Structures are given as C-alpha cells and as structure tokens.
Amino acid sequence: MGKTFQAFILAAGLLATSAGCASCAMGSAPSANVAYEAERGALAASADVPAAAEAPPAIAKAGPSPAAAQPRKVIYSGRFRVVVAEIDRALAAVKALATDCGGYMTRMTASSIVIRVPAEQFEATVEALADVGTVIDKDITAQDVTEEYEDLALRLRNARALREKLEQLLARAKDVKEVLAVEKELARLREQTELLEGRLNRLKNRVAYATLSVTFVKVSGAPAEARPSLPFRWLKTLGVERLLGF
C-alpha cells in the first residue's frame, strides 16, 4: 500500500477517534486545536506524498477568523410561576403566545406549560406573561455555547474535507487491499460525520429557540368574576394584586 494511502488512512482514523470523543463529551466543548494538530501530524507522517496530485485536504485551523466577529451563540431559558384566576384560560393564553410569535408548545399539564419561541422573541414573550397573570417568581438563564458551536463546526468541516479526499483515493485504488482499507476508514468517518452533524444541529436548534417553563398557581379568595382588573400593568410590578387579594 502506498504512503499516500497510509497517510490518509491514519489521518482519517485520528479524525474519527477525535470526533468520537467529541460526541461523548457532554456539557464541555472539545479542543479544535488538538484535532487539528493530530490530523496534521498524521498527514505529515508520509514524506513521500506528492505535493500536487496527492496533496492532503485543507484542514481548517482554529484561530482568529471572520466568524469571531459574528454574534455569540447563546441558549436562553426561563422558569416562571404565575398567579392566575383561571388556569385553563392561562394555559391557552401562553400557548397562543408561542404560536403567535412562531414558536410552539412542547409539554402541558393541568397547571403548567413548556413553550419554545424564537430567541429574538424571548424578551417580548417574558414581558407578555405579565398580561396573563401575576409573575411571582422567575429564573432566567443565558448559556454561552459559542466555543462548543465553533469547535463542532470546525470538526465537521475537517471530517467532510477528509471524507471527500478518501472517496477520491478510493476511486484510484489499485488493489483489493487498498480498497478494503479505504472503505473501512470511510465507514468510520461517515459515522462520525453523522454524529457531529447531529450534535451541531441540536445545538443550533437550542440556540434558535428559547425555552420557557411556566407553572400556574390559582389565586385564592373571591370568584374570578368578582375580581376587578388593575387599570395599569405597572401596578402588577408593585405587588398590588397580592395586597388587594385578587
């Protein structure tokens, strides 16, 4: 087997291994530089690889790039407790909020609902909850996943570039041994590419849509029809409803 095939087989194996480790790492972003150096070292292991016809695929290297100027990748989520007069009506109102802004409901119980809305509509949806009832508790988080996002995108670009080169080598294989070796690494590389694509797509979805979990508490006291509504929304922020008992 020629050194060109050996170099690319080794590079593909290292990339598949590093990608596999990335797919198993939950909650932490892998280092793109480690994968880059491993792949580059494998490709450089064969000093006899021709520079033109058999040049290794370009490996994207981590570092300053135009992508660094792009907005940060942030996952927004929030948990809320809201006092209302009628829980069923409040559930329908929050579900409608999600639908109206291009979002959707993911879960609903007798007294709670989970919705997902476009990230750019997150703040507006949070503010709109004040029209549904009195928000007595809220917990909002913003998780920056920019580094993990960029690492996954880098690994995926490298995997696709190497896969394309291996497919070209497979078409030029001269014997059964070379064909079997390349096909084996291609199978591993395709599997790892699919894993990376899946992780990146899930991360994109979590960034694109914010999650709001709302739990409703039924107000105690007079019947709903006997409770007047406050004339101004800002009175709710002062807790006037709770002081007046409606």
N, C-alpha and C positions, 0 to 999 in steps of 0.2 A: 504494500500500500504506500503511495507516495506521501511525502511530507506535507503536501498541501492538504490532503485528506486528513492526515493525522492532526494537523494544527486546528482545522475547523471542527473536527470531531471533539477534540479536547476543549475547545472554546465553547462549543455547544453544551458539552457536559457540565462545565463550570457554570454557565449561564443558567442551565436548567436547575442545578443544585441551589444556586443563589436565589433564583425565583421561587423555588420550593420553600426555602427558608422564609422568604418574604410572605408567602401565602399562609404560613403557620404562625407568624408573629402577630398576635392580636393586641391592639392598643399601642403599638410602637412602630415607628417608621424605620425600615431598614436603611442602611447607608448605601447610597448610589455609588459613592467613590470606591467602596470595597468591590462591588460587582464590576465596575469599570476596570479597576486595576487587575482583577483576576482574569477577565476576558482578554485584556490587552497583553498580559503576560503569557497567556496560553497561545495567542496568535503570534507572539514574537518568538515562541519556542522553536519554530521552524525557520532557520536562517535561509533555507533554500527556496522559500516561497517566492515565485516570480512577482515583481513589483507591479506589473501591469495587468496581464491576463488573469492572475490568480490573487490579486490584491484582496485582503480581508475586508469585510463590510465596515463601513464607518461606524464607530461606536460613539454614541453621544456621551459627552463627558459633563459631569456636574460642574457647576460654576456659574459665574455671572452671565446672564443672558437676558434678551428682551423680555422673557417670561417673568423675570424678577420684578418688573415694573407693573405687572398685572395685579388686580385686586387679590387680597388674601382669600383663601378658601376657608370659610367659617361655617360651622354647623350650629344653627340656633335651635333652642328648645325651651319650653317653659311649662311649669306646672302651676295650676291656679285652683283656688277654692272660692266659689261664688255663692252668695246667699240669694235665693230667688223665691218668689211666691209660688210659682208653678214649675216643677222640674221638667215635666213633659214639654211644656212650651219653650223652656230654656234650651233643652236638648235640640229641639227643632231649629231654634234660632241660631245656635252655634254651628249646626250642620249646614244651615243656609249661608252663614258667613264664609265657611270654607268653599262651598260651591260657587258663590258669587265672585270670589277672587281667584278662581282657577285651581282650587285645592280639592281635597276630598276627605271623607271620614274613614278612619281605619278600624275603629273599635267604639262600641257604645254599650253601656249597661243601663240599669234602671236609674242611676244617678250620676253617671259620668260619661264623658265622651273624649275621644282622641282624634284630632284632626291634623292634617298636613296641608300647609299653604305655601305658595311660592315665597322664597326667602325675602324678596323685596316687599312682600305684603305682611311680613311678620309684625312689625310695629303697629301698623294700622289695625291688624286683627286683634292685637293685645288691647289697644285703645277701645275697640268696638265691644269688648267684653263688658265694659262699664255700662253699656246700654242694655245688656242682658240682665244684669243684677249687680249686687254689691260685691266687689272683689275684696275678700278679707285676707287672702294670703296668696303670694305669688313667688315663684322661684325661677328666674330666667338664667340660662347659661349660654355661653358662646364659646365653642371649642374650635380653636385654630388648627386646621389639619393641612395647611399649605405644604409643609415639608413632606408629609406622608404622600400627599397627592402628587407632588413633583417627582418623588422617588419612584412611585408606581408608574407614572407616565414615562420616565426615563428607562426603566427596566423593560417596559413593554416595547418601546421603540427599538431598543437593542435586540430584544428577542425576535422581533419581526424582521429586522435587518439581517440577523444571522440565519434565520429560517429561510429567507429568500436566497441567500448565498448557498446554503446547503442544498436547496432544491435545484439550483443551477449545477452544483457539483454532482448531484445525483444523475442529472441528465448526461453528464460526461463520464460517469463511472465506467471503468474498463473491464471489470471482472465482478463475479458474484460476491466476493468478499467485501469489496468496496461498496457495492450496492447495499448489502445487509448492514454494514457498519453505519452508513449514512442514514438509511431508513430507520434504524434503531434510535439514533440521536434525533432525527426529525420527529419521531413519535413522541419522545420525551419533551422536545422543545414545543411541539404543538400543544401538549397537555399543560405545560407551564404557562404558555401564552394565554390559553383559555382561562387559567386560574387568575392571572394578572388582569386580564380583561374584566373578569367578574368582579374582582376587588375594586378596580378603578370605577366601574360602572355603579357599584353600590355606593362608593364614596361620593361620586358625582350626584347621585340621587339624594343623599343625605345633605349635601351642600345646597342643592337646588330647592329643596323643600324643608321648611322648618316644621317642627312638631310641637303641638300644643295639647296638653292633657288638662282637662277641666273637670273638676268634681263639684257637684251642686249640693247645697245644703238648703233645705226648705225652711223658710222663715217661720217662726212661731208667733202666736198672737192672734190678731183679728183675721177674719177671712180675707182673701185676696181682693174681693170686690170692694171691701170697706177701707182698703188702704190707699190713700191718695199718693200720687207720684210726686217726686220733688220737681219743682219748676226748672231748676238749673242742674246740669250734670256736675258742676264743680262742687255742689253741696255733698255729693256722694263721697268725694275725696276727704271730706272733713268728718265722715262717720256719722252724719246727721241721721241717716236712716236707722242706725242701730240705737241712737239716743231716743228717737221718737218711737221705736218699736215697730217699724214697718220697712 
